[in-house]
Amino acid sequence: MNPSSKKAPALRRSWLFLAGADRQALLEGVHSGADVLVQELETFTPPARRPEARQLSGEVLNAWREAGILTSVRVNPLENGGMEDLEAVMRHRPDIIMMSFISTPMQVVALDQAVSHYEREYGIPTGSTELVPNIESTQGLINTMAIAKCSARISALLVATEDMVADMGARRTRAGHELDYVRSRFLVECAAVGMPSIDCPYSYSDNEGAELDMQRCRDLGFRSKAIVNAQFVPVVNRWLTPTAAELSLARRVIQAFDEARSRSGGKRVPAAVVDGFLAEIPDYLAAQRLIARAIQFGME
């Protein structure tokens, strides 16, 4: 993939994690529709199979790149095999390196230094490899803003599901309300420094639950989603891409408000009737944001 053709971070809706040693699943990932494919060398790859996964990286990343898909590898913490992961995969020039269990800015600084070392060793343009720290603990959550600011390489941050729940000692549920505060705080801290935020994956396999989770994801304000079940890539992309019907309604809301304001003689316009319903100021502002999002996708 030519660097100039990469999707901007804000347009990377779906991040699909695939088991690092499962060659078939990795190669079939090109047909998933995901914006970013992640060779997962940590949770999805037992330690005994990590050497095999590292050997697969060249074939896999090249196949993804040829398909025009952003390539990423999630490595282990540096002190737990991450350096070996980087040595093996960096030679194949992944677009993005993710690292699990980031809790402090110092971990990212060390990762940045290690990536810089391998860029020099393998003749990769300096600074071209993006970093996406994975926030998987309560300590990482409260350090999110500091982590986001500690390296110019960081293009997004991701918040985790299962390890975060375990660290909190919460009871895991399909509804996921135990993660409401985590998701909201993570999003706010990322937004405060203009950093794209990737929502935690929905770990269950039921379609109804995935739809409800994606509605919550979009309502909160996320524009990207981690995925651990490939079947949900279309669900994520659908929820995080403006539809023609949504855009049509948004244009009508904006037009109705603008016309009402023009007729008001300078008075405040709190609402306007659109298609028989009363659209109010929040609807007008949401319509403007939706149009702005569509422009980013080249839809307007």
Helices and strands as residue ranges (DSSP letters): G 3-5, G 9-11, E 14-19, H 23-28, G 29-31, E 36-40, G 47-49, H 50-66, E 70-75, G 78-80, H 82-89, G 90-92, E 96-99, H 105-122, E 130-135, H 138-142, H 144-148, E 157-159, H 162-168, G 177-179, H 180-192, E 197-199, H 207-220, E 224-227, G 230-232, H 233-239, H 244-263, E 271-274, E 277-280, H 281-296
